[in-house]
Amino acid sequence: MRVYLEADADQRLIRGRKVGILGYGNQGRAQALNLRDSGVDPLIGLEPGSASLAQAQKDGFAPLESKEAAERADLLVMLVPDEKMRAVFERHVAPALQPGQALAFAHGFAIRFGEIVPPAGIDVILVAPKGPGSALRALYESGEGMLGLFAVHQDASGSARALALAYGAAIGCARKGLIETGFAEECEADLFNEAAVIWGAVPELIQAGFETLVEAGYSPEIAFLECQTELKLLAGLIDERGIAGMREAISNTAEFGALAGGARIVDEATRKEMRAILEEVRSGALAAEMIADARAGSPRLKASREKAREHRIEAVRRGLS
């Protein structure tokens, strides 16, 4: 698989565009600031009463309402939350779109699951940094970059792919590398990871390990230190050396423990559930549940957040911080 770098991108394609950023959250702010530092002066589009207005003004931007930004931009980057994107698109973006404009996303969700159906005559591209906006910005400021993905859903101009590469370079991803994918592949793999691996399974595993030790009579503080604080070390070692290198860097005792216990936790039953989750992602069932929850006021999401805040491990964390 080819990795595209800055030399593969013509940033004149993005500097010659009037770029509009809809949303000024984690990704919106980072991408807007990186664009500005790369010689692009983006328009910021926000909903009336947006909580991000003060931050955007503090950063030196003069935000517009979303509708005006959509009308004035010839490349419009949709960086509002997935669950709000359809409403923003239908209310402000769709009426403003004209042939020759381009629409960009940082996640394939809205296109993959039909929340947005772009009209013919416009380019539709994806540039997805593989990390949070805060890290994207910090890496850019340090002279580094964040690995990213890019894709083309609709190429009306014949140069949509080149535009995606140029945008990826302008926000700093091409410093590290851009990998070509598709909207469906990016979206489905990302949702699967969120549900079944990093954001879903790992926190549950930490809490379960903590509970197991405390129930057996170990102090909550020791349980916390063993089950949560070492995770940062693990992530750093894997990022630096890979999984095999991580195992070689830890003690023989730790490595043997991993050998004895890992496969008993992640067994065939676990893998069966992972395959089931992937099927829910690919069928659209998981996306439909998320959208339904959001449109009902996010009761499931709010309950999950409250449950996490009330877990005993959080009190221990606060006591040790």
C-alpha positions in Angstrom: 0.0 0.0 0.0 1.5 3.3 -1.1 2.0 6.1 1.5 1.7 9.6 0.0 3.8 12.4 1.3 4.1 16.2 0.9 6.0 15.7 -2.4 3.0 13.9 -3.8 0.6 16.9 -3.1 0.3 20.2 -4.9 -0.7 22.6 -2.1 -1.4 25.3 -4.7 -4.7 23.5 -5.3 -5.8 24.3 -1.8 -4.3 27.7 -1.5 -6.3 28.7 -4.6 -9.6 27.7 -2.9 -11.9 29.5 -0.6 -12.1 26.9 2.2 -15.0 26.9 4.6 -14.9 24.9 7.9 -18.3 24.0 9.4 -17.8 23.4 13.1 -15.1 24.5 15.4 -14.8 21.6 17.8 -11.8 19.3 18.3 -11.1 18.7 14.6 -12.5 21.9 13.3 -10.3 24.1 15.3 -7.1 22.1 14.7 -7.7 21.9 10.9 -8.6 25.6 10.6 -5.4 26.6 12.5 -3.2 24.2 10.5 -4.7 25.5 7.3 -4.0 29.1 8.2 -0.4 28.3 9.1 -0.1 26.6 5.7 -1.1 29.7 3.8 -4.9 29.1 3.6 -7.3 31.6 5.2 -10.4 29.5 6.0 -13.9 30.7 6.7 -15.4 29.4 9.9 -19.1 28.5 9.8 -21.0 28.1 13.1 -24.6 27.6 14.1 -26.2 30.6 16.0 -25.4 30.4 19.7 -22.5 28.0 19.1 -20.4 27.4 22.2 -17.3 27.5 20.0 -17.9 31.1 18.9 -15.7 32.7 21.6 -12.8 30.3 21.0 -12.9 30.9 17.2 -12.8 34.7 17.8 -10.0 34.3 20.3 -8.0 32.4 17.7 -8.4 35.4 15.3 -11.2 34.2 13.1 -14.4 36.1 12.3 -17.0 33.3 12.2 -19.9 33.4 9.9 -23.3 31.6 10.2 -23.1 28.2 8.5 -25.3 29.2 5.6 -23.1 32.2 4.7 -19.9 30.1 4.9 -21.5 27.4 2.7 -22.4 30.1 0.1 -19.0 31.7 0.1 -16.8 28.6 0.1 -15.9 26.6 -2.9 -14.5 23.8 -0.7 -16.7 23.1 2.3 -15.3 20.9 5.0 -18.0 19.2 7.2 -16.6 19.0 10.7 -19.8 19.0 12.8 -20.7 15.9 14.8 -22.0 12.9 12.8 -25.4 13.0 14.5 -25.9 16.7 13.6 -24.5 16.6 10.1 -27.7 15.8 8.2 -29.6 18.7 9.8 -26.8 21.1 9.1 -26.4 19.9 5.5 -30.1 20.1 4.7 -30.7 23.4 6.4 -27.6 25.3 5.3 -25.4 23.5 2.8 -27.7 21.8 0.3 -29.4 25.1 -0.7 -26.0 26.7 -1.3 -24.2 24.0 -3.3 -23.4 24.8 -6.9 -21.7 22.8 -9.6 -17.9 23.2 -9.3 -17.9 23.3 -5.5 -16.3 20.5 -3.4 -17.5 18.9 -0.2 -15.0 17.3 2.3 -15.4 15.1 5.3 -13.1 13.8 8.1 -15.2 10.7 8.6 -17.2 8.6 6.1 -20.2 8.1 8.3 -22.7 10.6 6.7 -22.0 9.3 3.1 -21.7 5.6 4.0 -25.1 5.5 5.8 -27.0 7.9 3.6 -27.3 10.7 6.0 -26.1 13.0 3.3 -26.6 12.4 -0.5 -24.6 15.0 -2.3 -25.9 16.3 -5.7 -24.1 15.7 -8.9 -21.6 18.2 -10.2 -19.5 18.6 -7.0 -16.4 16.8 -5.8 -16.9 14.8 -2.6 -13.7 13.8 -0.7 -12.5 12.4 2.6 -9.4 13.4 4.6 -9.4 11.7 7.9 -6.5 12.3 10.4 -6.0 9.2 12.5 -6.1 10.9 15.9 -7.8 13.7 17.8 -7.6 17.3 16.7 -5.6 18.3 19.7 -2.8 15.9 18.7 -3.1 17.0 15.0 -2.5 20.6 16.0 0.3 19.8 18.5 2.2 17.6 15.9 1.8 20.3 13.3 3.2 23.0 15.6 6.2 20.8 16.4 7.0 20.3 12.7 5.7 16.8 12.6 2.4 15.3 11.2 -0.3 12.8 11.8 -1.0 9.8 9.6 -4.2 10.2 7.7 -6.5 8.6 5.2 -8.0 10.0 2.0 -10.7 8.9 -0.4 -12.9 10.2 -3.2 -16.6 9.5 -3.3 -17.5 11.7 -6.3 -15.1 13.2 -8.8 -17.0 15.8 -10.9 -14.0 18.0 -11.7 -11.5 15.2 -12.6 -9.2 16.5 -9.9 -10.9 15.5 -6.7 -8.1 13.1 -5.7 -5.5 15.8 -6.2 -7.6 18.1 -4.1 -7.8 15.6 -1.3 -4.0 15.1 -1.3 -3.5 18.9 -1.2 -5.9 19.3 1.7 -4.2 16.5 3.6 -0.9 18.2 3.1 -2.2 21.6 4.2 -3.4 20.2 7.6 -0.1 18.4 8.1 -1.0 14.7 7.5 1.2 14.4 4.4 4.2 15.1 6.6 3.7 11.7 8.2 1.8 10.0 5.3 -1.6 9.7 3.6 -3.1 6.3 2.7 -5.8 6.0 0.1 -9.0 4.2 1.1 -12.8 4.4 0.5 -15.5 6.1 2.4 -17.0 2.7 3.4 -13.7 1.1 4.4 -12.7 4.1 6.6 -16.1 4.4 8.2 -16.7 0.7 8.9 -13.2 0.0 10.2 -13.3 3.1 12.4 -16.8 2.2 13.9 -15.6 -1.4 14.5 -12.5 -0.2 16.4 -14.6 2.2 18.5 -17.1 -0.5 19.4 -15.0 -3.6 19.7 -11.4 -2.6 20.5 -10.0 0.7 21.7 -13.0 2.7 23.0 -15.3 -0.1 23.8 -13.4 -3.2 25.0 -10.4 -1.6 26.6 -12.2 0.6 29.2 -14.5 -2.3 30.0 -11.4 -4.5 30.5 -9.8 -2.0 32.8 -12.9 -1.7 35.0 -13.4 -5.4 35.1 -9.8 -6.0 36.2 -10.1 -3.3 38.9 -13.4 -4.8 40.2 -11.8 -8.3 40.3 -8.9 -7.2 42.4 -11.0 -5.1 44.8 -13.6 -7.9 45.2 -10.7 -10.2 46.2 -9.6 -7.8 48.9 -6.8 -5.8 47.3 -6.8 -2.1 48.0 -8.5 0.1 45.4 -5.4 2.2 45.0 -3.2 -0.8 44.1 -5.9 -2.1 41.8 -6.1 1.3 40.0 -2.3 1.5 39.6 -2.1 -2.0 38.2 -5.1 -2.0 35.9 -5.2 1.6 34.6 -2.0 3.6 35.0 0.2 1.1 33.0 -2.0 1.5 30.0 -0.1 4.6 28.9 3.1 2.7 29.0 1.6 -0.1 27.0 0.3 2.3 24.3 3.7 4.1 24.1 5.6 0.8 23.7 3.3 -0.5 21.0 3.4 2.8 19.1 7.2 2.8 19.3 8.0 -0.8 18.8 4.9 -2.7 17.7 3.3 -5.5 19.7 6.2 -7.9 19.2 8.7 -5.2 20.3 6.5 -4.3 23.3 6.7 -7.9 24.5 10.4 -7.9 24.2 10.7 -4.7 26.2 8.8 -5.8 29.2 10.1 -8.2 31.9 10.0 -12.0 31.3 7.5 -12.2 34.2 5.1 -9.8 32.5 5.6 -11.4 29.2 4.8 -14.9 30.6 1.8 -13.5 32.3 0.5 -12.1 29.0 1.1 -15.5 27.4 -0.8 -17.3 30.2 -3.8 -14.9 30.4 -4.3 -13.1 27.1 -5.8 -15.8 25.0 -8.1 -16.9 27.9 -9.7 -13.4 27.9 -9.7 -12.9 24.1 -10.9 -16.3 23.2 -13.2 -17.7 20.4 -16.3 -16.3 22.2 -14.7 -12.8 22.1 -13.8 -13.1 18.5 -17.4 -14.3 17.7 -18.7 -11.2 19.3 -16.3 -9.1 17.4 -17.6 -10.6 14.1 -21.1 -9.9 15.3 -20.2 -6.2 16.0 -18.6 -5.9 12.6 -21.8 -7.2 10.9 -23.8 -4.7 12.9 -21.5 -1.9 11.6 -21.6 -3.1 8.0 -25.4 -3.6 8.0 -26.0 -0.1 9.3 -27.7 -1.3 12.5 -25.1 0.3 14.8 -25.3 3.6 12.9 -29.1 3.5 13.0 -29.1 3.0 16.8 -26.7 5.9 17.3 -28.8 8.3 15.1 -32.0 7.2 16.9 -30.5 7.8 20.3 -29.2 11.2 19.2 -32.6 12.3 17.9 -34.2 11.2 21.1 -31.9 13.4 23.1 -29.1 10.8 23.6 -30.6 9.0 26.6 -28.3 5.9 26.2 -25.2 8.0 25.8 -26.0 10.2 28.8 -26.7 7.1 30.9 -23.4 5.5 29.9 -21.5 8.7 30.8 -23.2 8.9 34.2 -22.4 5.2 34.8 -18.7 5.8 34.0 -18.5 8.8 36.3 -20.1 6.8 39.2 -17.7 3.9 38.9 -15.4 3.5 41.9 -12.3 3.6 39.8 -13.0 7.3 39.1 -12.9 8.2 42.8 -9.6 6.4 43.2 -8.2 8.2 40.2 -9.2 11.6 41.7 -7.7 10.7 45.0 -4.3 9.8 43.5 -4.1 12.7 41.1 
